[in-house]
Each structure stands twice: as structure tokens, then as C-alpha cells.
């Protein structure tokens, strides 16, 4: 049995082997020829694509088309007769639109022939088209057979003729005995006059399905008609605005929101003082759409040609941008961003020398002509003009500390209107902003500042308000210090002249007046709010308070108003600013007077740092701090003694440092009406050898007006000039970079761009980006080897350029659509969403290849505003002497006219129809013609359904 079974199994195995041998030698004669194998290859690829479906094809790497958000394509290569071909399958996902919707996301063939998904097979050659007619027919037949074998209804197209003609032939199996054939071609010149008008184009379509002998005027066909006309405004000429709104002609306002005085488009923009930007919006394109309507005669087409675009059902508008708007930043920098790039380059070179003069002398003494040409400086006339603008007489700022954007103060630079910020902005445009040009300008800048100091002239663009803003850069603080020193210097000079004048008039004073003295003149002031130390000279606002007024003593001669029945202490009282409310002197039981005191000396950031370092070095912070404050404390004590001749040390402590006067609350309540009050000095003030008591004992009674000034303006002013004259190049450039970025951002932030919230958000983000990015420059520990910081600054320039480009666009749209703010917002929002993902922050960027094609619907109430933008062309601007097309808009003919003609016929059921094909008793689109072009260019695409 085992042997029998084994033999049977061996026999079965031999039979299987024999079958396999026979199959190996099987010849499929359906693909015996290369032509048949080519068809088989096409069929295999199509079956694979049909089996996968759109979703799987997307997962396998289908390419998204640039012009659409939901259109994709896949491709496959094949070979036939020593030639390579490429077959592409175009498909859509979630497509609800109709081909006649004039959707801008449609592929060219979709719009021409009204198809959704289709195949295109092209030869892999330089032209990409089939130049031989027999080959084109054979290729299209191969595709048609393959699709028929797959039971696919995809239309297929083959490009033919010259590429400039955009010619195609195509075929589609409709699943019945009907087949649709496609053909498209183009006339590039010498368009027949008849085809320039709608009536002639209608007759062209009519001729495709009617006998030539028919009289078109007597035979009516219901043809569906749709049309889209595209208009383009005249290019905005920066040197010649002539687009004046007729309704605003009296006021001289043109359609761009500017005056028609031949000025530049951005003449009123914040950056126009420094440069003129190219208008990013070169014009607008308006699309007017007539939806499908029934036309029964050529006469209706002739009448339709005379219709105004205002009668169209739909208007769409889109801007035409300048080339640099969509290009990458490299090689296309403009405005502040380009100059900031150059300033960063100058910063990198600034570490090569110790003094600014070295860059001037080194280049002049070098024999390199290339170095001299690259570090060119403007002529002296330009330098003098810049200095004249910087130190323009009459430009004095009262207070710019509170001005500007709050977030900009996080950037440690100079305020926009300050002298140093203006120097930085001028430096950006001085020559090529190279280190040599900056050095020359800086040297002359410091010389000019010294002249103002020596001549005791107020420093332009610097407020002399007696304070220093420590949140700004050190150079700006130094200039603030110098402005204060100049003011104090002038005051001392005026006081000296007043003293000389008062001596000359001394003999004319009466005997009674001479008894009182120069410092016993009276004014009126409130008794309230004097419980604390007065650390500055009062202003006029301080002298007016509500409440009871009492006499005080001032140190100014002039208004004489003598006391009657004065006490002896009042006869010697000097420098009183008023009575301190509810405070009496301990021993004399007299009212305590608050003295006028000198202002504390102002200090710059580096002076504060030196002081803190000294405190840390001495260890005992309190005692050494008191020593540092000795001059101020001595001045306050002298003034207090002069205002209160009968005062003791405890009285001064109660007024100057209430925390060092300790009172027992219970005892104080019991002796509320008794005098003197129960209290004592604090422990630190009652110690033996206390510094404050020693100063009190040795301090004379002098009012503030007779004391030596705490701030020596001559000494501090010379220190400032020494700092400016010996400033190292890299220290100057580091502060210039911070101030230039801040000033440039503040300048742009002043631009008016309407209610564009995205732009406002982006400007705030710019400030938040600048502050941390520029912080390394404030450390002052950078060196020539710190290349990472320099590269970060260059990347920051790229970011700044993108923001500047967006802001320029926002300003342009706002001015041109100022009476249609919704359109301005929507267009900018579309471009913002289109552009932001392409911004990046790298130094190397690719140009934005995808075109901006977003369009906005123009509402009915906005049509007049848009229409007025199409100003009638004059003789110089008109590009055509004779208009050849109708449907004019304010004298403008369409730059592009697109028409779709359709004819539907009813068909009966046919037994050849494919299973499931439902065409019985339904209408099919038997003829369709798409026409696109102008009077000089005409493209026609025809699809015809026939019964094979």
C-alpha cells in the first residue's frame, strides 16, 4: 500500500511539472507586437490607478498642483518604438464645483473642455508635444483602446503642433455608443475682424452643428452662453497720478488716497523721509462674470456686446503685485532692511580697530584701490547737509520718554526723535553705510556736539528736563547728561550776571528793604503735602494747591512783600518752601518750614555701575553709602538750618528720615496736647560718632540758592565729551545697531494702514523678536570671533525685511481702497495667509514660485469704488488707437475675454449602452466651445459628441 501511494504521488508531481513547462512556453498573441504591448502597458497603469482611487494615490505620493488646493496628479513613464512617453492622471478630491463656474483653481484643460479628471500623454522631448499628426492619432488611439479595456470613462488628451499654440486633441468613451472628441488650437496674430466680436464668435459656434446653407436669422437654437471678462487698471505711475475721482475732483483727492500733485505714492508714509519704496500694488484686475443664459440669435449677442460690465452678475477683484513682493529676500532687499544688513557688516568690521579715526587713516594710507572703492564716503557737501539736518536749529524736544510704542522701550536703544537715533538713521543712508563712512560722520558729529558745549547752546533733539532715561542706550544717556550740563551751565552764567546787576542796583534800595535781605521775599503756597523731603526745585504746578495758603520765603529777588510783626527767627529765615503740616520744632515750639533743596545729581548707567562696584568693594554698604551721599546730605542739612534757624538735629531727622524718630504710641496719645512730643532717635542715629550728627554739627546754615551746586556741569560735561571722543568702534556700532533697529521699527509703526489687524499683530511680534535678539549687544562682551551673534543679526534683518514688505503692501492697499475698507482687509488677509508660511528666518531662501491668485468678491455697494479705479486712459496712456472689443469699462476694453457656448440635445435609450449608463431620455452636452483671447489672440477649444 505504501508503495502504491508513493507511486501515485510521484505520478501527480510529474503531471504538475509537465503543466508548468507547458505554461512557460505559452505565447499571448494579443501583445505580440510592440503596439499591442504599448497598449497593454497603458492599460496596466490605468487599472492600477483606478484600483487605488484618489485617497490611496495621495498616500502614495500624488503631487498637489500649484494652482489648486484639491487637485493632484500622478505620472508614469513608458517606452514605445524607441521613444519615451509620460502619462499623467489629473484628479480632484472633494470637488463640488462645476466646470462652468470659472474657478481659478481649474486646470487649463478642465476649463477648455469642461472635464474633471483626465489623462494627458506626452512625449519626453524638448517641446513636450507630438509634432507628427499620424503619431498623435496613433498615440491617442492606443490610450482610447486601453481605457476601453479598463471600462474607464476618463478623457485622454495629447498635445500637438507647436507648443505656443497650446493645441490638443482628445477622446472620451462615454459608456454608450457615444464618444466625445476634443480639439483645441490658438491663433496668435491676425485674428479676423469678425471673430473680434461676440456676434462672429456665436456664428463660429453655430457653424459647428448647423448646415452652412441655413439662414441664421430664421433658425433659432437655444444656446447656453456664459462669459468672463478681465479688466486691468492702468499701471500706477509714481511720477504722475491722474486718477482723480470725479466726485472728489473739487478736493483734489485721487483714487489712491493721495493728492494729485505729482508726488510719489508713499509721500505721506512714515518712511518717505528716508527712502521711496516701489509701489507693491501695480494695479488691479477686475473679473466680471455673466452666468449661463440662453441665447437664441446672433442679434442678442450683438446687443450683449454693448452691455456695461455693471450688468454682470458677479465681480471679482485681485491685485497685481510688483515682482519683488513675491520674490525671496536674497538680492531683493529694500528699505530699512537692506541698510540694516550693511550696518551689521560694519559692526563685524568694527572689531578690527581701537579708535574711529583708525578706519579713516588706515584706508587713506593703504594702497588697495579695492578697499577704497568698497569703503567709499560721500563728498563733504553731503556730510555737511546731514549734519545740518541733525543739528537743525529750532528742533528741541520737551519730553520723548513717554512717546513711542511701549514694547519698543524693551529695546535698549535711543528714542526715535532723539539726536542719536536720528544720527543712526542718517548713517544708514550715508554712503553705503560702511564702517569708514560711519567713522567720518561720527567724528564730525562729535565735533559739532563739542561746539554746542563750548558755546553753551542747547543741544538739538535732546530734552533738558533734568532726568536721564536709563532704559535707553549709554550714548543717549550721555547726550541727555550733556544737555542737562549745558542748561545748568547757562543757569550759572545767568545767575552770575544777575548778581552783578543786583550789586549795581544796591544803592537804589531803601533802608527798610536792606534790613530784610535778598532772601526774605514772599510768595504764597499751600500748607499741605510738605510732609516729605523736597528733592527738586518747585515748578509752577507745585505752587498751586487747594487749601489754606501761608507765606513762605523764596530765594529769588524781585517780588517784595514784607512781613509785619515778624519774629526774630523769621527775620533770619532763608530758603523756606512753606510750613510742614502739623510739625513743630522741638525746642522753640515754632512751625517747621520745609526748605528748598538742590536736586540730586543725575547719573548715567555707567556711573551707577561704578558706584555699586565701589559699595561692594567697601563691604559696609550703609556707612559707605552714607559717605557717598555726604554731599547731598550736607546740602539738605544746610538748607534745613537756613529755613529753620532754631532747629536741632532731632528736628531734621523728624523731617528728613521719619523712620529714625521713634514714638511710643501710648505715651504719645496721653501727651497729645503736651509739648514737646515724647519720642527719641532710632538706635543707629543715637550711636556715638554717628556720621549724620557729625555732618549736622559741622554744616553751616545756607539756603540752596547760596550753596555750591551738587552737579558740576563743567566737569560732567567734559566727561561726556571725553567718552564720545574716545569711544571704541565696536561699542559705537553695537549701540548703533540697537538704536537703528528700534528707530526703524518705530518709524514703520507710524504708518497708517487702516484696520488691518494682522499687520498690527505682526508689528508687535517684531518688537518682541527684536528685544531678545539685540540683548547680546548690550552685554558689551562681544568680540570679532563671536560670529554666531553676527549671523543672528543677519537673520534678524531677513525677518525685518519681511515685516517691512508686508507693511508697505498694507499701506498701499489702504490708500488705494480707502473707500472700500472691507476689500482692503480681505485682500491683505489673503496675501498675509499666503505669504506668512514662506517668510522663514534663514539667510538662504528660495523665491516664492507660486503666484498669488486669490480673488475677492466685490459687493454691489463697492462696485462704484472699484469702477472709479479704472480712470479713462489719456492719449499717452492708451495702448490702442481703435478699440476692437465691446463691453467697455470707463474706456477700458477687456484684456481677456472668455466665453463658453453649449448646446444640449436629448437622446433616446440605446441597447448598446453600457450597464448602468443612464442616458435614456436625458439631455447630453452635444457641443461645447470655449473661446479665450483678445483682438490679437484667440484660442478655441471644441468638444463634440458623436455616435460611433
Secondary structure, DSSP 8 states (H G I E B T S, - for coil): -HHHHHHHHHHHHHHHHHHHHHHHT---GGG-SHHHHHHHHHHHHHHHHHHHHHHHHHHTT-EE-TT-SSEEEEEEEEEETTEEEEEEEEEESS----GGG--TTS-HHHHHH--SSEEEEEESSSS-SB--HHHHHHHHHHHHHHHHHTT---EEEEEES-GGGTEEEEEEE-SSSEEEEEEEEEE-S---GGGGSHHHHHHHHHTTTS-TTS-TTT----EEEEEEEEEE-----TT----B-GGGTTTTBBTTSSBSSS--TTTTSGGGGT-----SEEEEEEEEEEEEEEE-SHHHHHHHHT--GGGSSEEEEEEEE-HHHHS-STT---HHHHHHHHHHHHHHHGGG-SSHHHHHHHHHH---HHHHHHT----HHHHHHHHHHHT-TT---S--TT-S-GGGGGS-S--TTSHHHHHHHHHHTSTT--HHHHHHHHHHHHHHHHHHHHTT---TT---SS---TTS-HHHHHHHHHHHHHHHHHHHHHHHHHHHHHHHTGGGS-HHHHHH-TT-EEEEEESSS-SS---S---TGGG--SS-EEEEEES-SS-----SS--HHHHH--SEEEEEEEEE-TTT--EEEEE---------HHHHHHHHHHHHHHS-HHHHHHHHTHHHHHHHHHHHHHH-TT--HHHHHHHH-GGGEE--HHHHHHTSSSSS---EE-TTTSSTT-HHHHHHHH-----GGGS--SS-HHHHHHHHHHHHHT--HHHHHHHHHHHHHHHHHHHHHT----S-HHHHHHHHHHHHHHHHHHGGGGT----TT-HHHHHHHHHHHHHHHHHHHHHHHHHHHHHHTTT-HHHHHHHHHHHHHHHHTTT-S-SS-----S-----EE--GGGHHHHHHTS----TTT-S-SS------BTTB--SEEEEEEEEEEEE---TTS-TT---TTEEEEEEEEEEEEETTEEEEEEEEEEE-
